[in-house]
Each structure stands twice: as structure tokens, then as C-alpha cells.
Amino acid sequence: MVAELVQCLYREDPSDRPVRLPQILKTLERLSTYPELGCVMILECGGEIAGYSILINFWSNEFGGNVCFIDELYVKKEFRGKGLASGFIKYLAGIKFADSVALRLEVTPDNINARKLYERLGFKPHKNDTLDLEF
């Protein structure tokens, strides 16, 4: 079920590189085997699966502690506008999930509604740009 939701996310908000099923399954297996790295959380509404989030833990010298990176957050279209995403983020912040001192996430430039939501919740752009070097 989670793999299907991940595929929905990338159909709706494509990455700059393809995300295929074997890669998704590898991520789910890795987090299941090494829970200290992070986890997958299922979002429910009225007993139905409404979405998911992949959370990744990493230590940040800059923040002086564990940062919970919201690697992916997806809510099915029919459940949007009900406060699920904002409630989820407030929950993570409120309990300082995984002993985190900060939450971090990425948003694609075209996803204006998500960006507005994140900014309303207090997220601010990071001064530095993120660069990738793939192997």
C-alpha cells in the first residue's frame, strides 16, 4: 500500500529523476531493517488510509542535534484540506519526534499550495542551496 502511495506522489509531483518501484521497495526495506535511520508513518482519516510520510533522521552540527527530515509527505486528493498535513507536522514538532531539535523538508518550486502550508507552519527557506553528487 505504501509503495502505491509513493507512486501516486511521484506521478502528481514528479522528481527530477525517475523513482521506480524497486527503489521504493529498497527504501521501505532499509527503514524496516534500520529504524534508527527513520520510518514511514501512515496518515489515517476516519479509519481510512489518507496518506503517508517518510521521515529520515540525521545529526546536524549546525542545529546541534537530530533533525527529522520529512523526506516525503503525501495526502490523497480526497483527504486534502482537512488539516491532515498540518496536524501531522504539528504533532511531530510537539513531541520533538525522534528527539529532534528541528524539522526539515523540501518542496518542489511548482507546489505552491504545499509551500504556503509549510510557511504558515513556520518553515523558513534555508540560506544554503542543496547540491547533489550522484554515484
C-alpha positions as CSV (number, residue, x, y, z in Angstrom):
1,M,0.0,0.0,0.0
2,V,2.8,2.5,0.9
3,A,4.5,1.8,-2.4
4,E,1.3,2.7,-4.3
5,L,1.1,5.9,-2.4
6,V,4.7,6.8,-3.2
7,Q,4.0,6.2,-6.8
8,C,1.0,8.5,-6.6
9,L,3.2,11.2,-5.1
10,Y,5.7,11.0,-8.0
11,R,3.0,10.9,-10.7
12,E,1.4,14.0,-9.2
13,D,4.6,15.9,-8.3
14,P,7.5,14.4,-10.3
15,S,11.1,14.4,-9.2
16,D,13.9,15.5,-11.5
17,R,14.9,11.8,-11.6
18,P,12.6,8.8,-12.0
19,V,11.6,7.0,-8.9
20,R,10.7,3.4,-9.7
21,L,9.2,0.6,-7.7
22,P,12.5,-1.3,-6.9
23,Q,13.9,1.9,-5.4
24,I,10.8,2.4,-3.3
25,L,10.9,-1.1,-2.0
26,K,14.5,-0.8,-1.2
27,T,13.8,2.3,0.9
28,L,10.9,0.6,2.8
29,E,13.2,-2.4,3.4
30,R,16.1,-0.3,4.7
31,L,13.9,1.7,7.1
32,S,12.3,-1.5,8.3
33,T,15.7,-3.1,8.9
34,Y,17.4,0.0,10.4
35,P,14.6,2.0,12.3
36,E,17.3,4.4,13.7
37,L,17.6,5.8,10.2
38,G,13.9,6.8,10.1
39,C,10.5,5.4,9.5
40,V,7.3,5.5,7.4
41,M,4.2,6.8,9.0
42,I,0.7,6.3,7.7
43,L,-1.8,9.1,7.9
44,E,-5.4,8.0,8.6
45,C,-8.7,9.8,8.5
46,G,-11.9,8.1,9.6
47,G,-10.3,4.7,9.6
48,E,-9.1,5.1,6.0
49,I,-5.5,5.4,4.8
50,A,-5.2,9.0,3.7
51,G,-1.5,9.4,3.0
52,Y,2.0,8.7,4.3
53,S,5.2,10.3,5.2
54,I,8.8,9.1,5.1
55,L,10.9,10.5,8.0
56,I,14.7,10.4,8.0
57,N,16.9,11.2,11.0
58,F,20.2,12.9,10.7
59,W,22.5,14.7,13.1
60,S,23.2,18.3,12.3
61,N,26.2,20.2,13.8
62,E,24.5,23.4,12.7
63,F,21.4,22.7,14.7
64,G,23.2,20.9,17.5
65,G,21.1,17.8,17.4
66,N,18.9,15.3,15.5
67,V,17.0,16.8,12.6
68,C,13.9,15.0,11.4
69,F,13.8,15.3,7.6
70,I,10.4,15.0,6.2
71,D,11.6,13.3,3.0
72,E,8.1,12.7,1.7
73,L,4.6,13.8,2.8
74,Y,1.6,12.8,0.7
75,V,-2.1,13.2,1.3
76,K,-4.5,11.7,-1.2
77,K,-6.5,14.3,-3.1
78,E,-9.8,13.4,-1.5
79,F,-8.4,14.0,2.0
80,R,-6.7,17.3,1.3
81,G,-8.0,20.5,3.0
82,K,-8.9,18.6,6.2
83,G,-5.8,19.6,8.2
84,L,-4.1,16.2,8.0
85,A,-0.7,17.5,6.8
86,S,-0.6,20.5,9.2
87,G,-1.8,18.3,12.1
88,F,0.9,15.7,11.3
89,I,3.6,18.4,11.2
90,K,2.4,20.0,14.4
91,Y,2.4,16.5,16.0
92,L,6.0,15.9,15.0
93,A,7.0,19.3,16.3
94,G,5.0,18.9,19.5
95,I,6.6,15.6,20.5
96,K,10.0,16.5,19.1
97,F,9.8,13.3,17.1
98,A,13.0,11.1,17.4
99,D,14.4,13.6,19.9
100,S,14.7,16.1,17.0
101,V,15.7,19.7,17.5
102,A,14.3,20.7,14.1
103,L,12.1,19.6,11.2
104,R,13.3,20.0,7.6
105,L,11.6,19.3,4.3
106,E,11.9,20.1,0.7
107,V,9.1,21.3,-1.6
108,T,9.2,21.5,-5.4
109,P,9.0,25.0,-6.8
110,D,5.7,24.4,-8.6
111,N,4.0,23.0,-5.5
112,I,2.7,26.4,-4.3
113,N,-0.1,25.2,-2.1
114,A,2.3,23.0,-0.1
115,R,4.9,25.8,0.2
116,K,2.2,28.1,1.6
117,L,1.2,25.5,4.1
118,Y,4.8,24.9,5.2
119,E,5.4,28.6,5.6
120,R,2.2,29.1,7.6
121,L,3.5,26.4,9.9
122,G,6.8,28.3,10.4
123,F,9.2,26.7,8.0
124,K,11.6,29.1,6.5
125,P,13.9,28.8,3.5
126,H,17.4,27.6,4.3
127,K,20.1,30.1,3.4
128,N,22.2,27.4,1.5
129,D,21.2,25.7,-1.7
130,T,21.3,21.9,-1.7
131,L,23.6,20.3,-4.3
132,D,23.8,16.6,-5.2
133,L,26.6,14.4,-6.4
134,E,25.3,11.1,-7.6
135,F,27.5,7.9,-7.8
